Amino acid sequence: MKKILIILFLGLLFNVNSYAEEISLVCKSNKLMQKGVPASYLINTKSNRAIWQNGDAFIYFMDGSNLKHISGRWQRHTLNRDTGVLKIELYEFKDEKKEKEMKEIINDTIVLAGKEGDKPFLFRTIFEILGKYKSNYEVIFNCERSKKLF
């Protein structure tokens, strides 16, 4: 009986750890400028952070099978975990009025999220706000898991 309990305990212990991992992706675009040039995308499922091109780590959230996050200044990233397609939308607000309006909305959202202590809420809200505008530039990447070399 002890052996069965030990095996069951160890099985559960290792099973829990298998869900938290770092997923390393190599993404390639079909656009003429970036054609064939690989880009890196790292997802840490334990901390809910995504890193694009060795930059800063951004909190992501799941929406169905889509991993979504914002990065940099006015960028939305959507990675479909079923197909491996990554869509990056870039927004440029050349009109000062729109830029100021966006900053005010973002600041209000930050204050609200701060009161709630909910960073995923903050990023989800900003992601949705940006989605109401038409992006200036869009790039589609096809991503695959990178193979460990050593």
Buried (B, 14 or more C-beta within 10 A) or exposed (E): EEEEEEEEEEEEEEEEEEEEEEBBBBBBBEEEEBEEEBBBBBBBBEEBBBBBEEEEBBBBBEEEEBBBBBBEEBBBBBBBBEEBBBBBBBBEBEEEEEEEEBEEBBEEBBEEBEEEEEBBBBBBBBBEBBBEBEBEEEBEBBBEEBEEEE
